[in-house]
């Protein structure tokens, strides 16, 4: 009997699962669970029609809302593993910043009031997928709002520097003990309720798909985490 076939062989505790295998698993799991959620939604809709009792009808409505919320969470999770396919168009940097501010206010109405903006981009134009890039930038804010917040405002700067677009976020943090060396490069490392360590990884992938770069560093003298997104400008000849 070969060593690999020995009945007492133990699994490798340090087994590494390749990312493509994990992505395939999550997609299939998401597909299966969505089918089950759809069936539950149809059943609850049927119950709402046949049950005349007002109190029970309210409970069914709450049940349907819970099913919808689970479906939305699952959709966000599976989309984090989806491949990035850009549909780029010429887009003004100023328009991108206006869209971003509006989206931030809509998604994070309370926290957005604690953001100070300094936008000086003139009439510069980018070649971007506006919706996807906006999603990546919003994730940077969401990450900042979740972790180690202080009472001080976050400062955001958007400028044209060295022939490119530079978006900088300065988060006041009196203490920061994490490494930024692999910022957004290691998914699934920080897991909490409703968050799975995928947001920054997805944001970095979207930014890099645009030919851009995501960097982060902690400035201990200023007590601030500084996150920078650099993007190329559109070719003037286009």
MOGICOR-V239203 format. One record per residue. RES is the residue in one small letter. NEAR is the number of other C-alpha atoms within 10 Angstrom. Layout:
# MOGICOR-V239203
res = (RES	RES)
near = (NEAR	NEAR)
This chain:
# MOGICOR-V239203
res = (x	x	x	x	x	x	x	x	x	x	x	x	x	x	x	x	x	x	x	x	x	x	x	x	x	x	x	x	x	x	x	x	x	x	x	x	x	x	x	x	x	x	x	x	x	x	x	x	x	x	x	x	x	x	x	x	x	x	x	x	x	x	x	x	x	x	x	x	x	x	x	x	x	x	x	x	x	x	x	x	x	x	x	x	x	x	x	x	x	x	x	x	x	x	x	x	x	x	x	x	x	x	x	x	x	x	x	x	x	x	x	x	x	x	x	x	x	x	x	x	x	x	x	x	x	x	x	x	x	x	x	x	x	x	x	x	x	x	x	x	x	x	x	x	x	x	x	x	x	x	x	x	x	x	x	x	x	x	x	x	x	x	x	x	x	x	x	x	x	x	x	x	x	x	x	x	x	x	x	x	x	x	x	x	x	x	x	x	x	x	x	x	x	x	x	x	x	x	x	x	x	x	x	x	x	x	x	x	x	x	x	x	x	x	x	x	x	x	x	x	x	x	x	x	x	x	x	x	x	x	x	x	x	x	x	x	x	x)
near = (6	5	8	9	8	9	8	8	9	8	7	7	6	6	7	7	8	8	11	10	9	12	16	13	12	19	16	13	13	18	15	11	15	17	11	13	17	14	12	15	18	13	12	17	15	12	15	19	9	9	12	10	9	10	9	13	17	12	12	18	15	12	16	20	13	13	17	15	12	15	18	12	14	18	14	12	19	16	15	19	18	13	11	13	10	15	11	14	13	15	18	20	24	19	15	17	17	13	15	19	17	13	16	22	14	11	13	15	12	10	16	19	12	14	17	14	14	12	16	13	19	11	12	19	22	24	20	26	18	20	14	19	19	21	16	20	19	20	20	18	18	17	13	19	17	8	9	13	14	12	8	11	16	24	16	18	16	21	19	20	11	8	10	17	22	19	21	20	23	24	25	23	21	14	12	14	6	9	10	14	10	10	17	20	15	12	16	13	11	10	11	9	5	8	12	14	17	20	23	22	20	23	23	23	20	25	21	15	16	20	13	17	17	20	16	19	16	21	14	12	7	13	15	19	22	19	20	20	20	22	22	19	19	18	10	8	4	6)
